[in-house]
Amino acid sequence: MTTDRALTKRAAVLWISVGTVFVSYLLVYLVLSKLGAYEPAATGISGNGVKWYAWAPYGFVARERPLSFKWRPFPYYVFFPLYWLDCAHWHTEDKSYKNLYPVHDLAYVQP
């Protein structure tokens, strides 16, 4: 009888722990996405302008100097499921041209 209660208690602790980690993961992505902006996804040869933009939550793009941007792979891989859902349903490519969210061009430098 006591082993059944111990197993039930362990299972409850496990589910609460997994749920807490998942909710934390989701909340971190939501904050990063709230602070994000559309970033250049492709540019022309010889720097003749941005061809299209993609949604980038805060920290997904490194901007060390003007006319420079580099997509960071680590946050993209860590948050891929949420990033994919975000770009498929909320921050679609067509919204980058509607002035609904911040859009960074090539000359923008993050403070």
N, CA, C and O atoms as CSV, one atom per row, in Angstrom:
chain,resi,resn,atom,element,x,y,z
A,1,MET,N,N,0.830,-1.201,0.000
A,1,MET,CA,C,0.000,0.000,0.000
A,1,MET,C,C,0.867,1.254,0.000
A,1,MET,O,O,0.580,2.211,-0.718
A,2,THR,N,N,1.914,1.249,0.795
A,2,THR,CA,C,2.765,2.440,0.846
A,2,THR,C,C,3.553,2.621,-0.446
A,2,THR,O,O,3.860,3.752,-0.824
A,3,THR,N,N,3.884,1.538,-1.124
A,3,THR,CA,C,4.615,1.684,-2.392
A,3,THR,C,C,3.733,2.294,-3.468
A,3,THR,O,O,4.224,3.039,-4.315
A,4,ASP,N,N,2.429,1.990,-3.452
A,4,ASP,CA,C,1.515,2.593,-4.419
A,4,ASP,C,C,1.422,4.100,-4.212
A,4,ASP,O,O,1.417,4.864,-5.177
A,5,ARG,N,N,1.351,4.519,-2.973
A,5,ARG,CA,C,1.311,5.959,-2.688
A,5,ARG,C,C,2.610,6.634,-3.075
A,5,ARG,O,O,2.599,7.754,-3.587
A,6,ALA,N,N,3.727,5.969,-2.838
A,6,ALA,CA,C,5.023,6.537,-3.198
A,6,ALA,C,C,5.138,6.693,-4.707
A,6,ALA,O,O,5.640,7.706,-5.194
A,7,LEU,N,N,4.671,5.684,-5.454
A,7,LEU,CA,C,4.700,5.783,-6.920
A,7,LEU,C,C,3.773,6.884,-7.415
A,7,LEU,O,O,4.119,7.617,-8.340
A,8,THR,N,N,2.599,7.004,-6.807
A,8,THR,CA,C,1.658,8.049,-7.188
A,8,THR,C,C,2.245,9.429,-6.899
A,8,THR,O,O,2.109,10.352,-7.701
A,9,LYS,N,N,2.888,9.556,-5.760
A,9,LYS,CA,C,3.501,10.838,-5.395
A,9,LYS,C,C,4.646,11.173,-6.362
A,9,LYS,O,O,4.779,12.320,-6.787
A,10,ARG,N,N,5.470,10.180,-6.710
A,10,ARG,CA,C,6.556,10.413,-7.667
A,10,ARG,C,C,6.017,10.811,-9.034
A,10,ARG,O,O,6.560,11.698,-9.694
A,11,ALA,N,N,4.948,10.147,-9.451
A,11,ALA,CA,C,4.347,10.484,-10.744
A,11,ALA,C,C,3.808,11.917,-10.727
A,11,ALA,O,O,3.964,12.652,-11.702
A,12,ALA,N,N,3.180,12.306,-9.628
A,12,ALA,CA,C,2.658,13.668,-9.523
A,12,ALA,C,C,3.792,14.690,-9.562
A,12,ALA,O,O,3.684,15.712,-10.240
A,13,VAL,N,N,4.867,14.422,-8.846
A,13,VAL,CA,C,6.014,15.327,-8.848
A,13,VAL,C,C,6.617,15.422,-10.252
A,13,VAL,O,O,6.996,16.504,-10.702
A,14,LEU,N,N,6.702,14.278,-10.935
A,14,LEU,CA,C,7.236,14.264,-12.291
A,14,LEU,C,C,6.378,15.099,-13.235
A,14,LEU,O,O,6.905,15.907,-14.000
A,15,TRP,N,N,5.060,14.910,-13.186
A,15,TRP,CA,C,4.167,15.679,-14.062
A,15,TRP,C,C,4.205,17.170,-13.743
A,15,TRP,O,O,4.170,17.996,-14.656
A,16,ILE,N,N,4.273,17.517,-12.494
A,16,ILE,CA,C,4.366,18.935,-12.125
A,16,ILE,C,C,5.680,19.520,-12.623
A,16,ILE,O,O,5.705,20.650,-13.110
A,17,SER,N,N,6.762,18.775,-12.509
A,17,SER,CA,C,8.064,19.250,-12.986
A,17,SER,C,C,8.066,19.432,-14.503
A,17,SER,O,O,8.536,20.452,-15.006
A,18,VAL,N,N,7.549,18.458,-15.224
A,18,VAL,CA,C,7.489,18.549,-16.688
A,18,VAL,C,C,6.599,19.718,-17.107
A,18,VAL,O,O,6.938,20.464,-18.026
A,19,GLY,N,N,5.479,19.873,-16.441
A,19,GLY,CA,C,4.582,20.988,-16.751
A,19,GLY,C,C,5.228,22.341,-16.488
A,19,GLY,O,O,5.051,23.278,-17.267
A,20,THR,N,N,5.968,22.446,-15.404
A,20,THR,CA,C,6.655,23.701,-15.076
A,20,THR,C,C,7.717,24.035,-16.114
A,20,THR,O,O,7.851,25.189,-16.520
A,21,VAL,N,N,8.466,23.036,-16.541
A,21,VAL,CA,C,9.494,23.262,-17.570
A,21,VAL,C,C,8.837,23.697,-18.874
A,21,VAL,O,O,9.321,24.623,-19.524
A,22,PHE,N,N,7.742,23.047,-19.270
A,22,PHE,CA,C,7.059,23.407,-20.508
A,22,PHE,C,C,6.496,24.821,-20.455
A,22,PHE,O,O,6.652,25.585,-21.407
A,23,VAL,N,N,5.850,25.171,-19.364
A,23,VAL,CA,C,5.289,26.526,-19.229
A,23,VAL,C,C,6.406,27.569,-19.242
A,23,VAL,O,O,6.249,28.631,-19.846
A,24,SER,N,N,7.520,27.284,-18.593
A,24,SER,CA,C,8.666,28.209,-18.610
A,24,SER,C,C,9.206,28.374,-20.020
A,24,SER,O,O,9.483,29.495,-20.447
A,25,TYR,N,N,9.359,27.281,-20.747
A,25,TYR,CA,C,9.818,27.292,-22.142
A,25,TYR,C,C,8.906,28.168,-23.000
A,25,TYR,O,O,9.378,28.990,-23.785
A,26,LEU,N,N,7.610,27.983,-22.841
A,26,LEU,CA,C,6.627,28.755,-23.591
A,26,LEU,C,C,6.693,30.235,-23.236
A,26,LEU,O,O,6.670,31.084,-24.127
A,27,LEU,N,N,6.775,30.553,-21.957
A,27,LEU,CA,C,6.823,31.954,-21.530
A,27,LEU,C,C,8.094,32.660,-22.005
A,27,LEU,O,O,8.044,33.821,-22.411
A,28,VAL,N,N,9.221,31.970,-21.958
A,28,VAL,CA,C,10.469,32.574,-22.449
A,28,VAL,C,C,10.328,32.906,-23.927
A,28,VAL,O,O,10.711,33.997,-24.350
A,29,TYR,N,N,9.785,31.986,-24.720
A,29,TYR,CA,C,9.622,32.274,-26.147
A,29,TYR,C,C,8.646,33.428,-26.370
A,29,TYR,O,O,8.885,34.276,-27.230
A,30,LEU,N,N,7.568,33.473,-25.623
A,30,LEU,CA,C,6.597,34.557,-25.793
A,30,LEU,C,C,7.223,35.923,-25.507
A,30,LEU,O,O,6.945,36.891,-26.214
A,31,VAL,N,N,8.056,36.003,-24.489
A,31,VAL,CA,C,8.735,37.272,-24.182
A,31,VAL,C,C,9.709,37.632,-25.312
A,31,VAL,O,O,9.739,38.778,-25.760
A,32,LEU,N,N,10.493,36.669,-25.766
A,32,LEU,CA,C,11.427,36.934,-26.863
A,32,LEU,C,C,10.684,37.356,-28.126
A,32,LEU,O,O,11.132,38.254,-28.840
A,33,SER,N,N,9.565,36.719,-28.400
A,33,SER,CA,C,8.788,37.070,-29.585
A,33,SER,C,C,8.166,38.457,-29.454
A,33,SER,O,O,8.103,39.209,-30.426
A,34,LYS,N,N,7.714,38.786,-28.272
A,34,LYS,CA,C,7.128,40.121,-28.035
A,34,LYS,C,C,8.159,41.222,-28.293
A,34,LYS,O,O,7.807,42.312,-28.745
A,35,LEU,N,N,9.427,40.936,-28.006
A,35,LEU,CA,C,10.500,41.913,-28.197
A,35,LEU,C,C,11.149,41.808,-29.578
A,35,LEU,O,O,12.121,42.513,-29.853
A,36,GLY,N,N,10.636,40.951,-30.441
A,36,GLY,CA,C,11.248,40.699,-31.742
A,36,GLY,C,C,10.879,41.709,-32.805
A,36,GLY,O,O,10.160,42.676,-32.551
A,37,ALA,N,N,11.389,41.463,-34.008
A,37,ALA,CA,C,11.139,42.327,-35.155
A,37,ALA,C,C,11.388,41.522,-36.425
A,37,ALA,O,O,11.989,40.449,-36.388
A,38,TYR,N,N,10.920,42.053,-37.540
A,38,TYR,CA,C,11.239,41.440,-38.825
A,38,TYR,C,C,12.657,41.844,-39.209
A,38,TYR,O,O,13.021,43.018,-39.159
A,39,GLU,N,N,13.445,40.850,-39.593
A,39,GLU,CA,C,14.840,41.057,-39.970
A,39,GLU,C,C,15.045,40.612,-41.414
A,39,GLU,O,O,14.291,39.781,-41.920
A,40,PRO,N,N,16.063,41.163,-42.083
A,40,PRO,CA,C,16.333,40.710,-43.449
A,40,PRO,C,C,16.628,39.205,-43.467
A,40,PRO,O,O,17.459,38.718,-42.701
A,41,ALA,N,N,15.946,38.487,-44.339
A,41,ALA,CA,C,16.185,37.054,-44.482
A,41,ALA,C,C,17.049,36.778,-45.704
A,41,ALA,O,O,17.772,35.782,-45.746
A,42,ALA,N,N,16.976,37.651,-46.687
A,42,ALA,CA,C,17.801,37.495,-47.891
A,42,ALA,C,C,18.068,38.879,-48.469
A,42,ALA,O,O,17.189,39.740,-48.498
A,43,THR,N,N,19.280,39.067,-48.920
A,43,THR,CA,C,19.654,40.333,-49.552
A,43,THR,C,C,20.162,40.058,-50.961
A,43,THR,O,O,20.524,38.932,-51.302
A,44,GLY,N,N,20.180,41.100,-51.762
A,44,GLY,CA,C,20.655,40.959,-53.124
A,44,GLY,C,C,22.164,40.922,-53.202
A,44,GLY,O,O,22.862,41.242,-52.241
A,45,ILE,N,N,22.649,40.529,-54.352
A,45,ILE,CA,C,24.088,40.519,-54.598
A,45,ILE,C,C,24.595,41.953,-54.561
A,45,ILE,O,O,23.920,42.866,-55.036
A,46,SER,N,N,25.753,42.149,-54.014
A,46,SER,CA,C,26.380,43.474,-53.888
A,46,SER,C,C,25.596,44.398,-52.977
A,46,SER,O,O,25.727,45.618,-53.073
A,47,GLY,N,N,24.790,43.838,-52.102
A,47,GLY,CA,C,24.065,44.651,-51.129
A,47,GLY,C,C,23.051,45.587,-51.742
A,47,GLY,O,O,22.869,46.704,-51.259
A,48,ASN,N,N,22.379,45.147,-52.815
A,48,ASN,CA,C,21.416,46.031,-53.465
A,48,ASN,C,C,20.021,45.939,-52.868
A,48,ASN,O,O,19.030,46.115,-53.578
A,49,GLY,N,N,19.933,45.669,-51.593
A,49,GLY,CA,C,18.658,45.724,-50.903
A,49,GLY,C,C,18.182,44.393,-50.361
A,49,GLY,O,O,18.715,43.332,-50.685
A,50,VAL,N,N,17.162,44.484,-49.526
A,50,VAL,CA,C,16.572,43.311,-48.894
A,50,VAL,C,C,15.557,42.700,-49.851
A,50,VAL,O,O,14.712,43.404,-50.403
A,51,LYS,N,N,15.644,41.395,-50.041
A,51,LYS,CA,C,14.693,40.695,-50.908
A,51,LYS,C,C,13.435,40.299,-50.144
A,51,LYS,O,O,12.330,40.430,-50.671
A,52,TRP,N,N,13.583,39.817,-48.916
A,52,TRP,CA,C,12.426,39.562,-48.060
A,52,TRP,C,C,12.855,39.534,-46.600
A,52,TRP,O,O,14.034,39.421,-46.264
A,53,TYR,N,N,11.845,39.644,-45.756
A,53,TYR,CA,C,12.063,39.681,-44.310
A,53,TYR,C,C,11.481,38.429,-43.665
A,53,TYR,O,O,10.567,37.805,-44.204
A,54,ALA,N,N,12.022,38.071,-42.508
A,54,ALA,CA,C,11.507,36.966,-41.704
A,54,ALA,C,C,11.418,37.426,-40.254
A,54,ALA,O,O,12.193,38.272,-39.808
A,55,TRP,N,N,10.468,36.861,-39.535
A,55,TRP,CA,C,10.291,37.206,-38.126
A,55,TRP,C,C,11.463,36.680,-37.308
A,55,TRP,O,O,11.885,35.535,-37.472
A,56,ALA,N,N,11.977,37.521,-36.435
A,56,ALA,CA,C,13.089,37.130,-35.568
A,56,ALA,C,C,12.801,37.577,-34.143
A,56,ALA,O,O,12.878,38.771,-33.850
A,57,PRO,N,N,12.472,36.652,-33.252
A,57,PRO,CA,C,12.358,37.022,-31.848
A,57,PRO,C,C,13.681,37.593,-31.345
A,57,PRO,O,O,14.735,37.348,-31.933
A,58,TYR,N,N,13.619,38.345,-30.267
A,58,TYR,CA,C,14.811,38.987,-29.718
A,58,TYR,C,C,15.903,37.949,-29.456
A,58,TYR,O,O,15.649,36.907,-28.851
A,59,GLY,N,N,17.113,38.242,-29.916
A,59,GLY,CA,C,18.240,37.355,-29.708
A,59,GLY,C,C,18.484,36.366,-30.824
A,59,GLY,O,O,19.504,35.677,-30.817
A,60,PHE,N,N,17.568,36.272,-31.793
A,60,PHE,CA,C,17.757,35.336,-32.893
A,60,PHE,C,C,18.720,35.889,-33.950
A,60,PHE,O,O,19.272,35.128,-34.744
A,61,VAL,N,N,18.921,37.209,-33.960
A,61,VAL,CA,C,19.799,37.841,-34.946
A,61,VAL,C,C,20.849,38.667,-34.228
A,61,VAL,O,O,20.534,39.437,-33.320
A,62,ALA,N,N,22.094,38.503,-34.637
A,62,ALA,CA,C,23.193,39.303,-34.084
A,62,ALA,C,C,23.462,40.468,-35.027
A,62,ALA,O,O,23.591,40.284,-36.237
A,63,ARG,N,N,23.544,41.670,-34.458
A,63,ARG,CA,C,23.848,42.874,-35.248
A,63,ARG,C,C,24.948,43.618,-34.525
A,63,ARG,O,O,24.694,44.374,-33.587
A,64,GLU,N,N,26.172,43.399,-34.969
A,64,GLU,CA,C,27.306,44.045,-34.316
A,64,GLU,C,C,27.640,45.406,-34.922
A,64,GLU,O,O,28.183,46.272,-34.236
A,65,ARG,N,N,27.324,45.599,-36.187
A,65,ARG,CA,C,27.669,46.853,-36.867
A,65,ARG,C,C,26.633,47.131,-37.949
A,65,ARG,O,O,25.873,46.234,-38.314
A,66,PRO,N,N,26.587,48.367,-38.475
A,66,PRO,CA,C,25.633,48.680,-39.547
A,66,PRO,C,C,25.865,47.784,-40.769
A,66,PRO,O,O,26.978,47.318,-41.012
A,67,LEU,N,N,24.822,47.561,-41.507
A,67,LEU,CA,C,24.832,46.734,-42.715
A,67,LEU,C,C,25.279,45.309,-42.438
A,67,LEU,O,O,25.811,44.638,-43.324
A,68,SER,N,N,25.067,44.845,-41.219
A,68,SER,CA,C,25.472,43.494,-40.851
A,68,SER,C,C,24.366,42.837,-40.036
A,68,SER,O,O,23.812,43.444,-39.120
A,69,PHE,N,N,24.057,41.616,-40.372
A,69,PHE,CA,C,23.144,40.827,-39.562
A,69,PHE,C,C,23.517,39.360,-39.741
A,69,PHE,O,O,23.941,38.939,-40.817
A,70,LYS,N,N,23.355,38.599,-38.678
A,70,LYS,CA,C,23.682,37.178,-38.719
A,70,LYS,C,C,22.668,36.433,-37.870
A,70,LYS,O,O,22.516,36.711,-36.681
A,71,TRP,N,N,21.986,35.500,-38.480
A,71,TRP,CA,C,21.028,34.685,-37.742
A,71,TRP,C,C,21.787,33.706,-36.866
A,71,TRP,O,O,22.679,32.999,-37.335
A,72,ARG,N,N,21.429,33.670,-35.595
A,72,ARG,CA,C,22.077,32.763,-34.639
A,72,ARG,C,C,21.371,31.412,-34.664
A,72,ARG,O,O,20.150,31.360,-34.517
A,73,PRO,N,N,22.105,30.325,-34.847
A,73,PRO,CA,C,21.436,29.018,-34.932
A,73,PRO,C,C,20.937,28.472,-33.596
A,73,PRO,O,O,19.917,27.784,-33.571
A,74,PHE,N,N,21.622,28.755,-32.487
A,74,PHE,CA,C,21.251,28.137,-31.212
A,74,PHE,C,C,19.815,28.434,-30.780
A,74,PHE,O,O,19.069,27.494,-30.509
A,75,PRO,N,N,19.391,29.714,-30.704
A,75,PRO,CA,C,18.004,29.945,-30.279
A,75,PRO,C,C,16.994,29.395,-31.289
A,75,PRO,O,O,15.898,28.974,-30.917
A,76,TYR,N,N,17.375,29.404,-32.567
A,76,TYR,CA,C,16.485,28.857,-33.586
A,76,TYR,C,C,16.239,27.374,-33.336
A,76,TYR,O,O,15.096,26.924,-33.406
A,77,TYR,N,N,17.290,26.604,-33.045
A,77,TYR,CA,C,17.132,25.170,-32.794
A,77,TYR,C,C,16.401,24.895,-31.488
A,77,TYR,O,O,15.574,23.986,-31.417
A,78,VAL,N,N,16.697,25.670,-30.462
A,78,VAL,CA,C,16.068,25.447,-29.153
A,78,VAL,C,C,14.560,25.700,-29.216
A,78,VAL,O,O,13.770,24.947,-28.645
A,79,PHE,N,N,14.175,26.765,-29.914
A,79,PHE,CA,C,12.766,27.152,-29.951
A,79,PHE,C,C,12.088,26.804,-31.274
A,79,PHE,O,O,11.049,27.383,-31.593
A,80,PHE,N,N,12.644,25.879,-32.050
A,80,PHE,CA,C,12.107,25.606,-33.383
A,80,PHE,C,C,10.610,25.318,-33.419
A,80,PHE,O,O,9.925,25.908,-34.254
A,81,PRO,N,N,10.055,24.450,-32.569
A,81,PRO,CA,C,8.608,24.188,-32.669
A,81,PRO,C,C,7.760,25.453,-32.482
A,81,PRO,O,O,6.801,25.681,-33.219
A,82,LEU,N,N,8.119,26.257,-31.503
A,82,LEU,CA,C,7.356,27.488,-31.264
A,82,LEU,C,C,7.612,28.517,-32.355
A,82,LEU,O,O,6.694,29.229,-32.762
A,83,TYR,N,N,8.850,28.600,-32.834
A,83,TYR,CA,C,9.187,29.532,-33.915
A,83,TYR,C,C,8.413,29.175,-35.181
A,83,TYR,O,O,7.892,30.057,-35.862
A,84,TRP,N,N,8.338,27.898,-35.491
A,84,TRP,CA,C,7.610,27.463,-36.682
A,84,TRP,C,C,6.129,27.830,-36.570
A,84,TRP,O,O,5.550,28.360,-37.519
A,85,LEU,N,N,5.515,27.551,-35.420
A,85,LEU,CA,C,4.110,27.921,-35.217
A,85,LEU,C,C,3.911,29.430,-35.302
A,85,LEU,O,O,2.950,29.908,-35.904
A,86,ASP,N,N,4.829,30.170,-34.695
A,86,ASP,CA,C,4.767,31.633,-34.705
A,86,ASP,C,C,4.790,32.168,-36.132
A,86,ASP,O,O,3.958,32.998,-36.498
A,87,CYS,N,N,5.729,31.702,-36.931
A,87,CYS,CA,C,5.869,32.198,-38.314
A,87,CYS,C,C,4.758,31.690,-39.227
A,87,CYS,O,O,4.422,32.344,-40.215
A,88,ALA,N,N,4.196,30.552,-38.911
A,88,ALA,CA,C,3.127,30.002,-39.746
A,88,ALA,C,C,1.773,30.657,-39.467
A,88,ALA,O,O,0.934,30.743,-40.364
A,89,HIS,N,N,1.552,31.121,-38.230
A,89,HIS,CA,C,0.219,31.607,-37.873
A,89,HIS,C,C,0.148,33.081,-37.471
A,89,HIS,O,O,-0.853,33.738,-37.757
A,90,TRP,N,N,1.172,33.614,-36.823
A,90,TRP,CA,C,1.058,34.975,-36.302
A,90,TRP,C,C,1.963,35.967,-37.019
A,90,TRP,O,O,1.487,36.993,-37.503
A,91,HIS,N,N,3.235,35.685,-37.096
A,91,HIS,CA,C,4.176,36.615,-37.726
A,91,HIS,C,C,4.534,36.122,-39.121
A,91,HIS,O,O,5.674,35.744,-39.390
A,92,THR,N,N,3.557,36.134,-39.987
A,92,THR,CA,C,3.770,35.666,-41.354
A,92,THR,C,C,4.566,36.700,-42.151
A,92,THR,O,O,4.642,37.871,-41.779
A,93,GLU,N,N,5.155,36.239,-43.250
A,93,GLU,CA,C,6.010,37.117,-44.057
A,93,GLU,C,C,5.248,38.329,-44.604
A,93,GLU,O,O,5.815,39.418,-44.687
A,94,ASP,N,N,3.983,38.161,-44.974
A,94,ASP,CA,C,3.230,39.282,-45.534
A,94,ASP,C,C,3.005,40.412,-44.534
A,94,ASP,O,O,2.801,41.555,-44.943
A,95,LYS,N,N,3.037,40.122,-43.241
A,95,LYS,CA,C,2.851,41.172,-42.235
A,95,LYS,C,C,4.064,42.089,-42.121
A,95,LYS,O,O,3.967,43.169,-41.538
A,96,SER,N,N,5.198,41.676,-42.666
A,96,SER,CA,C,6.381,42.539,-42.614
A,96,SER,C,C,6.203,43.778,-43.491
A,96,SER,O,O,6.889,44.782,-43.299
A,97,TYR,N,N,5.287,43.705,-44.447
A,97,TYR,CA,C,5.064,44.833,-45.348
A,97,TYR,C,C,3.849,45.665,-44.954
A,97,TYR,O,O,3.503,46.615,-45.657
A,98,LYS,N,N,3.204,45.332,-43.859
A,98,LYS,CA,C,1.988,46.042,-43.436
A,98,LYS,C,C,2.215,46.990,-42.271
A,98,LYS,O,O,1.259,47.595,-41.786
A,99,ASN,N,N,3.456,47.140,-41.802
A,99,ASN,CA,C,3.796,48.029,-40.689
A,99,ASN,C,C,3.047,47.698,-39.402
A,99,ASN,O,O,2.713,48.594,-38.627
A,100,LEU,N,N,2.785,46.415,-39.175
A,100,LEU,CA,C,2.134,45.989,-37.941
A,100,LEU,C,C,3.146,45.720,-36.836
A,100,LEU,O,O,2.814,45.798,-35.653
A,101,TYR,N,N,4.376,45.406,-37.218
A,101,TYR,CA,C,5.440,45.065,-36.272
A,101,TYR,C,C,6.711,45.805,-36.695
A,101,TYR,O,O,6.796,46.279,-37.828
A,102,PRO,N,N,7.697,45.909,-35.804
A,102,PRO,CA,C,8.953,46.564,-36.184
A,102,PRO,C,C,9.653,45.785,-37.307
A,102,PRO,O,O,9.663,44.554,-37.329
A,103,VAL,N,N,10.233,46.548,-38.233
A,103,VAL,CA,C,11.007,45.971,-39.332
A,103,VAL,C,C,12.368,46.636,-39.323
A,103,VAL,O,O,12.471,47.860,-39.397
A,104,HIS,N,N,13.420,45.824,-39.233
A,104,HIS,CA,C,14.782,46.355,-39.224
A,104,HIS,C,C,15.372,46.224,-40.615
A,104,HIS,O,O,15.355,45.145,-41.208
A,105,ASP,N,N,15.892,47.324,-41.130
A,105,ASP,CA,C,16.548,47.237,-42.424
A,105,ASP,C,C,18.050,46.994,-42.211
A,105,ASP,O,O,18.481,46.773,-41.079
A,106,LEU,N,N,18.823,47.032,-43.254
A,106,LEU,CA,C,20.233,46.715,-43.140
A,106,LEU,C,C,21.025,47.732,-42.337
A,106,LEU,O,O,22.074,47.389,-41.793
A,107,ALA,N,N,20.567,48.955,-42.245
A,107,ALA,CA,C,21.332,49.994,-41.546
A,107,ALA,C,C,21.029,50.025,-40.051
A,107,ALA,O,O,21.670,50.781,-39.321
A,108,TYR,N,N,20.075,49.230,-39.574
A,108,TYR,CA,C,19.689,49.255,-38.171
A,108,TYR,C,C,20.744,48.562,-37.316
A,108,TYR,O,O,21.271,47.516,-37.694
A,109,VAL,N,N,21.045,49.147,-36.172
A,109,VAL,CA,C,21.959,48.529,-35.212
A,109,VAL,C,C,21.260,48.501,-33.862
A,109,VAL,O,O,20.787,49.535,-33.390
A,110,GLN,N,N,21.188,47.327,-33.233
A,110,GLN,CA,C,20.558,47.239,-31.917
A,110,GLN,C,C,21.424,47.957,-30.897
A,110,GLN,O,O,22.651,47.896,-30.967
A,111,PRO,N,N,20.780,48.648,-29.933
A,111,PRO,CA,C,21.564,49.320,-28.896
A,111,PRO,C,C,22.286,48.340,-27.997
A,111,PRO,O,O,22.988,48.752,-27.074
